[in-house]
Amino acid sequence: GTLALAGSGSIPGSASLTVAAGATLDAKGRTDGTLTLAGGQTLAGEGRISGALVVGAGATVSPGASLGTLTVDDRVTLEAGSTTSMQISKEPLSQDRLRVQNTLTYGGTLVMTNLAGTLAAGDSFKVFDAAAYAGAFDAYDLPPLRPGLLWVATGLPLTGTIRVCHGDPASAGGRRFDFVTGEGRITGTPTGARGSFAVGAGVSGEGFRGHFTYEDQGSGMTVAGTGVT
């Protein structure tokens, strides 16, 4: 069925909103055509949001019911302080997905949970599917990996994909990182828990040229792209 909001209609008293498979929450009739989640609210399910979606600070969007896809007919904005919660599975290889018919603007924290299996290099999860991508997550909370592996999120602003790759951080030269992303080799000499490094000449990792940032999470690094051309 369909629940339609009109004018200034909202659902402020519901902490948990679940749009089941085959159901639609229609916000197009609102003055701004947007469903806005306030702090403390969580949106989940495998249904459809008709209109735009804004996930505000303190709010959570959690696509799927276990593993599944939540579809939004217009743009999605994940504001600073928001949480995007995704479940993935190694066995069988699958994931939650947020499908966006317009622009998806990243922000806030991406939280991922592995339901089953041991993650390995080459595992890839397309958790977002949008017409266009903008912004970047401020933080990541990702499943731990075995030594020698790392999460690479450079595909998020291009294809909505995050993957597990081989990582070989060496201590020589003061925290020099040299690892293979699956598309090429990236090297650099960052310092501290956060830093940046450049793509080596001739490398074409998912179309990237420029600099990347990394965050050492203790259980493994997360790498994300910046300065993309």
Disulfide bonds with the S-S distance in Angstrom:
none
